[in-house]
Amino acid sequence: GRISEAQVFASYTNLAHRWNWSIGAAQDVWYYYLSATFNQAPDGSGIYNTRLQRSIARQGFFRAIRPFNRFQRFEANLFAINMYRSTRNVITYYDPITQIPFAGYDSISNGSSVLYAIPSLALVYDNSLFGYTSTFYGQRYRLQLGQAVGGYQYTEAVADYRKYFSLGFPWTFAVRATGIGRFGPDEKLFPVFVGSPDRVRGYTYGSLCGPNASQSSCNQLNSLLGTRVFVASAEFRFPLIRGNGIGLLPIGLPPIEGAIWADAGMAWEHGSAIRARQPDSTSAPNVRAPISSYGASI
């Protein structure tokens, strides 16, 4: 990719006293889904345009951490951020007969830069234990509140809770609930997409709004973007390969884990009309409804 989109992180942390502190600098790049359109060229080929908001955050930070005990801590954070925002247009061409993509390109437009700061406070708990491929025991939560000041003005609240029930290592039943809310004049500049694989699986833009998609499914995709998000998941994890050696050779197979899972969530924003069912092609853009999925993974 582009060098300007590289991820960079450097920090110094001091643990000499009960109050720990850290300073550093970083560059992070985020892509937020904006919209997708599908059109047909004169030769019959499909033209699929996905618009992504590209945000490059170059930041310096200071963090003070006070552990209450081995598992719980208090955090006070201050981030000074230069945010460069632009639109990335990803164009894909599809063969008119096979619907297989045969060409594509991307372009960057509408660039602008803003300087702002985010002080935040957080209460964190984590006594979870990590196995070969995932967490298998314990619980963790994060409660965080921050306020953006300067070039952007909004309040952000995060509540995340995860619980891991060990059914005898490495059999695990995991649950989580996550809420993210952004409130204020600039809240819509930082939307959250609930259809990403780490939130509700099965609702990525490629699975809903592709060359054979209907306008209804594309509207459904656009309704998964909002400034308020709630997600809940449950997952049963079990081993498939435990990493034993092959015969007499000291060659271990990598541990492989299987899972059966169920996800649910919803994204909305100020003024949204909440419904029990997903919107169709005639629904207004502000109509929002829960989504869910289930499946298996390796």
MITOR-471479 format. One record per residue (C-alpha): residue in one letter; chain; x, y, z. Coordinates in nm, 2 decimals, padded with zeros to 4 digits. Layout:
N
+------+-------+--------+--------+--------+
| rest | kette |     c1 |     c2 |     c3 |
+------+-------+--------+--------+--------+
|    a |     A |      X |      Y |      Z |
...
+------+-------+--------+--------+--------+
// end
This chain:
298
+------+-------+--------+--------+--------+
| rest | kette |     c1 |     c2 |     c3 |
+------+-------+--------+--------+--------+
|    g |     A |  00.00 |  00.00 |  00.00 |
|    r |     A |  00.09 |  00.37 |  00.04 |
|    i |     A |  00.37 |  00.46 |  00.28 |
|    s |     A |  00.14 |  00.74 |  00.42 |
|    e |     A | -00.09 |  00.46 |  00.53 |
|    a |     A |  00.17 |  00.27 |  00.74 |
|    q |     A |  00.11 |  00.20 |  01.10 |
|    v |     A |  00.38 |  00.34 |  01.33 |
|    f |     A |  00.41 |  00.31 |  01.71 |
|    a |     A |  00.68 |  00.41 |  01.96 |
|    s |     A |  00.65 |  00.46 |  02.33 |
|    y |     A |  00.83 |  00.47 |  02.66 |
|    t |     A |  00.67 |  00.33 |  02.98 |
|    n |     A |  00.79 |  00.38 |  03.34 |
|    l |     A |  00.68 |  00.12 |  03.59 |
|    a |     A |  00.91 |  00.22 |  03.88 |
|    h |     A |  00.63 |  00.35 |  04.10 |
|    r |     A |  00.27 |  00.26 |  04.18 |
|    w |     A |  00.16 |  00.53 |  03.94 |
|    n |     A |  00.28 |  00.40 |  03.60 |
|    w |     A |  00.31 |  00.64 |  03.31 |
|    s |     A |  00.38 |  00.63 |  02.94 |
|    i |     A |  00.45 |  00.87 |  02.66 |
|    g |     A |  00.47 |  00.80 |  02.29 |
|    a |     A |  00.38 |  00.88 |  01.93 |
|    a |     A |  00.19 |  00.68 |  01.67 |
|    q |     A |  00.03 |  00.68 |  01.33 |
|    d |     A | -00.29 |  00.48 |  01.29 |
|    v |     A | -00.50 |  00.44 |  00.98 |
|    w |     A | -00.87 |  00.36 |  00.99 |
|    y |     A | -01.12 |  00.29 |  00.71 |
|    y |     A | -01.49 |  00.36 |  00.77 |
|    y |     A | -01.75 |  00.23 |  00.53 |
|    l |     A | -01.94 |  00.52 |  00.38 |
|    s |     A | -02.16 |  00.38 |  00.09 |
|    a |     A | -02.15 |  00.15 | -00.20 |
|    t |     A | -02.31 |  00.18 | -00.55 |
|    f |     A | -02.33 | -00.06 | -00.84 |
|    n |     A | -02.38 |  00.05 | -01.20 |
|    q |     A | -02.36 | -00.11 | -01.54 |
|    a |     A | -02.12 |  00.01 | -01.82 |
|    p |     A | -02.23 |  00.03 | -02.18 |
|    d |     A | -02.05 | -00.30 | -02.26 |
|    g |     A | -02.26 | -00.48 | -01.99 |
|    s |     A | -01.98 | -00.50 | -01.73 |
|    g |     A | -02.06 | -00.41 | -01.38 |
|    i |     A | -01.89 | -00.12 | -01.20 |
|    y |     A | -01.89 | -00.15 | -00.82 |
|    n |     A | -01.78 |  00.16 | -00.63 |
|    t |     A | -01.71 |  00.13 | -00.26 |
|    r |     A | -01.65 |  00.46 | -00.08 |
|    l |     A | -01.44 |  00.44 |  00.23 |
|    q |     A | -01.35 |  00.73 |  00.47 |
|    r |     A | -00.98 |  00.71 |  00.52 |
|    s |     A | -00.86 |  00.86 |  00.85 |
|    i |     A | -00.49 |  00.89 |  00.92 |
|    a |     A | -00.43 |  00.99 |  01.28 |
|    r |     A | -00.08 |  01.12 |  01.37 |
|    q |     A | -00.07 |  01.15 |  01.75 |
|    g |     A |  00.13 |  01.20 |  02.06 |
|    f |     A |  00.00 |  01.07 |  02.39 |
|    f |     A |  00.05 |  01.06 |  02.76 |
|    r |     A | -00.10 |  00.79 |  02.98 |
|    a |     A | -00.11 |  00.76 |  03.36 |
|    i |     A | -00.21 |  00.42 |  03.50 |
|    r |     A | -00.29 |  00.34 |  03.86 |
|    p |     A | -00.33 | -00.04 |  03.94 |
|    f |     A | -00.56 | -00.11 |  04.23 |
|    n |     A | -00.45 | -00.47 |  04.24 |
|    r |     A | -00.33 | -00.74 |  04.00 |
|    f |     A | -00.64 | -00.73 |  03.79 |
|    q |     A | -00.80 | -00.38 |  03.80 |
|    r |     A | -00.66 | -00.04 |  03.71 |
|    f |     A | -00.75 |  00.32 |  03.65 |
|    e |     A | -00.63 |  00.50 |  03.34 |
|    a |     A | -00.61 |  00.87 |  03.26 |
|    n |     A | -00.52 |  00.94 |  02.89 |
|    l |     A | -00.44 |  01.24 |  02.68 |
|    f |     A | -00.41 |  01.22 |  02.31 |
|    a |     A | -00.31 |  01.51 |  02.08 |
|    i |     A | -00.41 |  01.42 |  01.73 |
|    n |     A | -00.36 |  01.55 |  01.38 |
|    m |     A | -00.63 |  01.39 |  01.18 |
|    y |     A | -00.60 |  01.37 |  00.80 |
|    r |     A | -00.93 |  01.26 |  00.65 |
|    s |     A | -01.00 |  01.18 |  00.29 |
|    t |     A | -01.23 |  00.96 |  00.08 |
|    r |     A | -01.10 |  00.64 | -00.08 |
|    n |     A | -01.29 |  00.52 | -00.38 |
|    v |     A | -01.24 |  00.15 | -00.46 |
|    i |     A | -01.36 |  00.07 | -00.81 |
|    t |     A | -01.41 | -00.29 | -00.92 |
|    y |     A | -01.51 | -00.41 | -01.27 |
|    y |     A | -01.71 | -00.73 | -01.31 |
|    d |     A | -01.74 | -00.95 | -01.63 |
|    p |     A | -02.10 | -00.91 | -01.76 |
|    i |     A | -02.13 | -01.29 | -01.81 |
|    t |     A | -01.94 | -01.46 | -01.53 |
|    q |     A | -01.97 | -01.17 | -01.28 |
|    i |     A | -01.60 | -01.23 | -01.19 |
|    p |     A | -01.39 | -00.92 | -01.12 |
|    f |     A | -01.14 | -00.86 | -01.39 |
|    a |     A | -01.00 | -00.51 | -01.31 |
|    g |     A | -01.00 | -00.24 | -01.04 |
|    y |     A | -00.83 |  00.06 | -00.90 |
|    d |     A | -00.86 |  00.31 | -00.61 |
|    s |     A | -00.83 |  00.68 | -00.58 |
|    i |     A | -00.80 |  00.94 | -00.29 |
|    s |     A | -01.00 |  01.26 | -00.29 |
|    n |     A | -01.14 |  01.53 | -00.06 |
|    g |     A | -00.85 |  01.55 |  00.18 |
|    s |     A | -00.84 |  01.78 |  00.48 |
|    s |     A | -00.65 |  01.80 |  00.81 |
|    v |     A | -00.78 |  01.89 |  01.17 |
|    l |     A | -00.59 |  01.92 |  01.50 |
|    y |     A | -00.77 |  01.82 |  01.82 |
|    a |     A | -00.72 |  01.65 |  02.16 |
|    i |     A | -00.90 |  01.37 |  02.35 |
|    p |     A | -00.86 |  01.35 |  02.73 |
|    s |     A | -01.03 |  01.03 |  02.87 |
|    l |     A | -01.07 |  00.83 |  03.19 |
|    a |     A | -01.11 |  00.45 |  03.20 |
|    l |     A | -01.17 |  00.17 |  03.46 |
|    v |     A | -01.03 | -00.16 |  03.34 |
|    y |     A | -01.05 | -00.51 |  03.48 |
|    d |     A | -00.88 | -00.82 |  03.33 |
|    n |     A | -00.81 | -01.15 |  03.49 |
|    s |     A | -00.85 | -01.36 |  03.17 |
|    l |     A | -00.61 | -01.63 |  03.06 |
|    f |     A | -00.51 | -01.69 |  02.70 |
|    g |     A | -00.46 | -02.04 |  02.56 |
|    y |     A | -00.31 | -02.16 |  02.23 |
|    t |     A | -00.55 | -01.96 |  02.01 |
|    s |     A | -00.79 | -01.77 |  02.23 |
|    t |     A | -00.89 | -01.67 |  02.58 |
|    f |     A | -01.03 | -01.96 |  02.78 |
|    y |     A | -01.10 | -01.84 |  03.13 |
|    g |     A | -01.18 | -01.53 |  03.33 |
|    q |     A | -01.35 | -01.20 |  03.26 |
|    r |     A | -01.26 | -00.85 |  03.15 |
|    y |     A | -01.43 | -00.52 |  03.11 |
|    r |     A | -01.35 | -00.16 |  03.01 |
|    l |     A | -01.56 |  00.15 |  03.10 |
|    q |     A | -01.43 |  00.46 |  02.93 |
|    l |     A | -01.54 |  00.82 |  02.88 |
|    g |     A | -01.36 |  01.08 |  02.67 |
|    q |     A | -01.42 |  01.43 |  02.53 |
|    a |     A | -01.28 |  01.56 |  02.20 |
|    v |     A | -01.18 |  01.93 |  02.21 |
|    g |     A | -01.03 |  02.16 |  01.95 |
|    g |     A | -01.10 |  02.10 |  01.58 |
|    y |     A | -01.36 |  01.82 |  01.66 |
|    q |     A | -01.62 |  01.83 |  01.94 |
|    y |     A | -01.78 |  01.51 |  02.06 |
|    t |     A | -01.81 |  01.29 |  02.36 |
|    e |     A | -01.73 |  00.92 |  02.34 |
|    a |     A | -01.85 |  00.65 |  02.58 |
|    v |     A | -01.73 |  00.28 |  02.57 |
|    a |     A | -01.86 | -00.01 |  02.77 |
|    d |     A | -01.72 | -00.36 |  02.70 |
|    y |     A | -01.77 | -00.67 |  02.90 |
|    r |     A | -01.64 | -01.03 |  02.82 |
|    k |     A | -01.68 | -01.35 |  03.02 |
|    y |     A | -01.50 | -01.68 |  02.95 |
|    f |     A | -01.64 | -02.00 |  03.11 |
|    s |     A | -01.39 | -02.28 |  03.11 |
|    l |     A | -01.56 | -02.62 |  03.05 |
|    g |     A | -01.23 | -02.80 |  03.11 |
|    f |     A | -00.93 | -02.66 |  02.91 |
|    p |     A | -00.94 | -02.59 |  02.63 |
|    w |     A | -01.32 | -02.62 |  02.60 |
|    t |     A | -01.47 | -02.27 |  02.65 |
|    f |     A | -01.80 | -02.08 |  02.63 |
|    a |     A | -01.74 | -01.71 |  02.57 |
|    v |     A | -01.99 | -01.42 |  02.58 |
|    r |     A | -01.95 | -01.05 |  02.53 |
|    a |     A | -02.15 | -00.73 |  02.52 |
|    t |     A | -02.01 | -00.40 |  02.38 |
|    g |     A | -02.17 | -00.06 |  02.35 |
|    i |     A | -02.01 |  00.24 |  02.18 |
|    g |     A | -02.16 |  00.59 |  02.17 |
|    r |     A | -02.05 |  00.92 |  02.02 |
|    f |     A | -02.25 |  01.23 |  02.10 |
|    g |     A | -02.20 |  01.59 |  02.00 |
|    p |     A | -02.17 |  01.83 |  01.71 |
|    d |     A | -01.91 |  01.62 |  01.52 |
|    e |     A | -02.03 |  01.27 |  01.61 |
|    k |     A | -02.13 |  01.18 |  01.25 |
|    l |     A | -01.77 |  01.23 |  01.14 |
|    f |     A | -01.66 |  00.92 |  01.33 |
|    p |     A | -01.92 |  00.65 |  01.24 |
|    v |     A | -01.90 |  00.29 |  01.36 |
|    f |     A | -01.98 |  00.00 |  01.12 |
|    v |     A | -02.15 | -00.28 |  01.30 |
|    g |     A | -02.10 | -00.53 |  01.01 |
|    s |     A | -01.73 | -00.58 |  01.05 |
|    p |     A | -01.61 | -00.93 |  01.13 |
|    d |     A | -01.52 | -00.84 |  01.49 |
|    r |     A | -01.87 | -00.72 |  01.56 |
|    v |     A | -02.15 | -00.90 |  01.37 |
|    r |     A | -02.01 | -01.16 |  01.13 |
|    g |     A | -02.17 | -01.21 |  00.78 |
|    y |     A | -02.25 | -00.85 |  00.70 |
|    t |     A | -01.94 | -00.71 |  00.53 |
|    y |     A | -02.00 | -00.49 |  00.22 |
|    g |     A | -01.89 | -00.76 | -00.02 |
|    s |     A | -02.14 | -01.01 |  00.12 |
|    l |     A | -02.44 | -00.77 |  00.08 |
|    c |     A | -02.38 | -00.52 | -00.20 |
|    g |     A | -02.19 | -00.70 | -00.48 |
|    p |     A | -02.25 | -00.74 | -00.85 |
|    n |     A | -02.56 | -00.96 | -00.80 |
|    a |     A | -02.70 | -00.76 | -00.51 |
|    s |     A | -03.04 | -00.60 | -00.50 |
|    q |     A | -03.09 | -00.24 | -00.40 |
|    s |     A | -03.26 | -00.36 | -00.09 |
|    s |     A | -02.95 | -00.54 |  00.04 |
|    c |     A | -02.74 | -00.23 | -00.04 |
|    n |     A | -02.98 | -00.02 |  00.17 |
|    q |     A | -02.95 | -00.28 |  00.44 |
|    l |     A | -02.57 | -00.24 |  00.43 |
|    n |     A | -02.59 |  00.14 |  00.46 |
|    s |     A | -02.81 |  00.10 |  00.76 |
|    l |     A | -02.53 | -00.07 |  00.95 |
|    l |     A | -02.35 |  00.26 |  01.00 |
|    g |     A | -02.41 |  00.48 |  01.30 |
|    t |     A | -02.28 |  00.68 |  01.59 |
|    r |     A | -02.43 |  00.44 |  01.85 |
|    v |     A | -02.36 |  00.06 |  01.83 |
|    f |     A | -02.45 | -00.23 |  02.05 |
|    v |     A | -02.31 | -00.58 |  01.99 |
|    a |     A | -02.36 | -00.91 |  02.18 |
|    s |     A | -02.20 | -01.25 |  02.10 |
|    a |     A | -02.18 | -01.60 |  02.23 |
|    e |     A | -01.92 | -01.86 |  02.12 |
|    f |     A | -01.85 | -02.22 |  02.20 |
|    r |     A | -01.48 | -02.30 |  02.13 |
|    f |     A | -01.33 | -02.65 |  02.11 |
|    p |     A | -01.00 | -02.80 |  02.00 |
|    l |     A | -00.96 | -02.96 |  01.66 |
|    i |     A | -00.58 | -03.02 |  01.67 |
|    r |     A | -00.38 | -02.99 |  02.00 |
|    g |     A | -00.04 | -02.96 |  01.84 |
|    n |     A |  00.09 | -03.32 |  01.90 |
|    g |     A |  00.39 | -03.45 |  01.72 |
|    i |     A |  00.37 | -03.66 |  01.40 |
|    g |     A |  00.48 | -04.02 |  01.48 |
|    l |     A |  00.84 | -04.04 |  01.58 |
|    l |     A |  00.93 | -03.71 |  01.43 |
|    p |     A |  00.95 | -03.41 |  01.67 |
|    i |     A |  00.73 | -03.21 |  01.44 |
|    g |     A |  00.43 | -03.05 |  01.61 |
|    l |     A |  00.12 | -02.94 |  01.43 |
|    p |     A | -00.01 | -02.59 |  01.50 |
|    p |     A | -00.30 | -02.59 |  01.74 |
|    i |     A | -00.63 | -02.54 |  01.55 |
|    e |     A | -00.95 | -02.44 |  01.72 |
|    g |     A | -01.31 | -02.47 |  01.61 |
|    a |     A | -01.61 | -02.26 |  01.72 |
|    i |     A | -01.99 | -02.24 |  01.70 |
|    w |     A | -02.11 | -01.88 |  01.74 |
|    a |     A | -02.40 | -01.64 |  01.73 |
|    d |     A | -02.38 | -01.26 |  01.69 |
|    a |     A | -02.63 | -00.98 |  01.72 |
|    g |     A | -02.61 | -00.61 |  01.71 |
|    m |     A | -02.75 | -00.28 |  01.58 |
|    a |     A | -02.62 |  00.06 |  01.47 |
|    w |     A | -02.82 |  00.38 |  01.49 |
|    e |     A | -02.77 |  00.76 |  01.54 |
|    h |     A | -02.96 |  01.06 |  01.66 |
|    g |     A | -03.30 |  01.08 |  01.50 |
|    s |     A | -03.31 |  00.72 |  01.38 |
|    a |     A | -03.64 |  00.53 |  01.36 |
|    i |     A | -03.59 |  00.19 |  01.54 |
|    r |     A | -03.77 | -00.10 |  01.38 |
|    a |     A | -03.79 | -00.48 |  01.45 |
|    r |     A | -03.71 | -00.58 |  01.09 |
|    q |     A | -03.44 | -00.48 |  00.85 |
|    p |     A | -03.53 | -00.19 |  00.61 |
|    d |     A | -03.61 | -00.27 |  00.24 |
|    s |     A | -03.55 | -00.07 | -00.07 |
|    t |     A | -03.83 |  00.18 |  00.01 |
|    s |     A | -03.72 |  00.25 |  00.36 |
|    a |     A | -03.58 |  00.59 |  00.46 |
|    p |     A | -03.21 |  00.60 |  00.54 |
|    n |     A | -03.27 |  00.66 |  00.91 |
|    v |     A | -03.47 |  00.34 |  00.96 |
|    r |     A | -03.26 |  00.10 |  01.18 |
|    a |     A | -03.32 | -00.25 |  01.30 |
|    p |     A | -03.12 | -00.53 |  01.47 |
|    i |     A | -02.92 | -00.78 |  01.27 |
|    s |     A | -02.80 | -01.13 |  01.37 |
|    s |     A | -02.60 | -01.42 |  01.24 |
|    y |     A | -02.48 | -01.76 |  01.34 |
|    g |     A | -02.23 | -02.01 |  01.21 |
|    a |     A | -01.91 | -02.21 |  01.26 |
|    s |     A | -01.55 | -02.12 |  01.22 |
|    i |     A | -01.20 | -02.28 |  01.23 |
+------+-------+--------+--------+--------+
// end
